[in-house]
């Protein structure tokens, strides 16, 4: 019969393996496409995008605050204040950011494209795993909108 002393480390190892599996694999198809857009949302409800035409996925852009450089700096400042947030890739007009949930360690990929033609920040926020996110991506992007707009 196993005692709690021996069982606890086994349970902890299994838990760590399960939680680390929640992060999923970083997508290799992210970035700005040849037509200066971000890839479309999948059919699942765990994604929002400024490019989408479906009610389920559509969300409004963030207008520039000043010029592009000022907008990038302001958005990066906002992102830097949010917990469990990491900028993965940055160019002069694009950011790929990962957000990790606190409890289950799920990872959401968020992309920002700084659209000079429209003086706006286009974005896409999608969960890596699962089907529904209970509205978390939309809620997070609206929270960022509020912080960015201050």
Secondary structure as GFF3:
##gff-version 3
##sequence-region A 1 150
A	DSSP	alpha_helix	4	21	.	.	.	ID=ss1
A	DSSP	beta_strand	47	49	.	.	.	ID=ss2
A	DSSP	beta_strand	62	63	.	.	.	ID=ss3
A	DSSP	alpha_helix	68	80	.	.	.	ID=ss4
A	DSSP	beta_strand	85	90	.	.	.	ID=ss5
A	DSSP	beta_strand	94	100	.	.	.	ID=ss6
A	DSSP	beta_strand	107	115	.	.	.	ID=ss7
A	DSSP	three_ten_helix	116	118	.	.	.	ID=ss8
A	DSSP	beta_strand	120	127	.	.	.	ID=ss9
A	DSSP	alpha_helix	136	149	.	.	.	ID=ss10
###
